Amino acid sequence: MLFNSGAAVSGELSEISSEPTNCYQLAWNNLGLSTGQAIKLCSGTTDAPKTIECFIKAYGHPDDDGLGLPMGFAVNLCKTNSEPF
């Protein structure tokens, strides 16, 4: 058996960190993305900071050296998985 109890599962999971979950936390908590947008942007990422930097550049205003893309387009541009739009 992989896990002996619910307590063991929750204790072990709280210590697990991965690039997709790190990316999701940054995107959802700090960038104003909806849950679905953050999941779409971050699923499959192997480099959370690079994914977030891409989004910030793509969504950012051109006066701030951004591309000025709408949020959904910025997510699609910067996501690293091969799911269709």
C-alpha positions as CSV (number, residue, x, y, z in Angstrom):
1,M,0.0,0.0,0.0
2,L,1.4,3.4,-1.0
3,F,-0.1,5.4,1.8
4,N,-1.2,4.1,5.2
5,S,-3.6,6.8,6.2
6,G,-5.2,10.1,5.1
7,A,-2.9,11.9,7.6
8,A,0.2,10.4,5.9
9,V,-1.1,11.5,2.5
10,S,-1.8,15.1,3.6
11,G,1.5,15.3,5.4
12,E,3.5,14.0,2.4
13,L,1.6,16.1,-0.2
14,S,2.2,19.3,1.8
15,E,6.0,18.8,1.3
16,I,5.8,18.1,-2.4
17,S,6.6,21.0,-4.8
18,S,6.8,20.8,-8.5
19,E,7.3,23.3,-11.4
20,P,3.6,23.2,-12.4
21,T,2.3,23.8,-8.9
22,N,4.9,26.6,-8.2
23,C,3.8,28.2,-11.5
24,Y,0.1,27.8,-10.6
25,Q,0.6,29.5,-7.2
26,L,2.4,32.4,-8.8
27,A,0.0,32.8,-11.6
28,W,-3.2,32.5,-9.6
29,N,-2.2,34.4,-6.5
30,N,-0.1,37.2,-8.1
31,L,-1.1,37.7,-11.7
32,G,-4.9,37.7,-11.6
33,L,-5.4,34.7,-13.7
34,S,-8.5,32.6,-13.2
35,T,-8.1,29.0,-12.0
36,G,-8.6,27.7,-15.5
37,Q,-6.1,30.2,-17.1
38,A,-3.5,29.4,-14.4
39,I,-3.9,25.7,-15.0
40,K,-3.7,26.1,-18.7
41,L,-0.6,28.2,-18.5
42,C,1.2,26.1,-16.0
43,S,0.3,22.5,-16.8
44,G,3.3,20.7,-18.2
45,T,5.8,23.5,-17.4
46,T,9.3,22.4,-16.5
47,D,10.5,25.9,-15.6
48,A,8.0,27.9,-13.6
49,P,9.9,31.2,-13.6
50,K,10.4,31.1,-17.4
51,T,6.7,30.4,-17.9
52,I,5.7,33.3,-15.6
53,E,8.3,35.6,-17.2
54,C,6.9,34.8,-20.7
55,F,3.4,35.6,-19.5
56,I,4.4,38.9,-17.9
57,K,6.1,39.9,-21.1
58,A,3.3,38.8,-23.4
59,Y,0.5,40.4,-21.3
60,G,2.5,43.5,-20.3
61,H,1.8,46.9,-21.8
62,P,4.0,47.9,-24.8
63,D,5.1,51.0,-23.0
64,D,6.6,48.6,-20.4
65,D,8.3,46.5,-23.1
66,G,5.4,44.0,-23.1
67,L,3.6,42.7,-26.1
68,G,0.2,44.0,-25.0
69,L,-1.6,40.7,-25.7
70,P,-5.0,40.0,-24.2
71,M,-4.8,37.7,-21.2
72,G,-6.1,34.6,-23.0
73,F,-3.6,35.0,-25.9
74,A,-0.7,35.6,-23.5
75,V,-1.6,32.3,-21.8
76,N,-1.8,30.4,-25.1
77,L,1.5,31.9,-26.2
78,C,3.4,30.9,-23.1
79,K,1.9,27.6,-22.1
80,T,4.4,24.8,-22.6
81,N,2.2,21.8,-23.1
82,S,0.7,20.7,-26.4
83,E,-3.0,20.8,-25.5
84,P,-5.0,22.6,-28.2
85,F,-6.1,26.1,-27.5
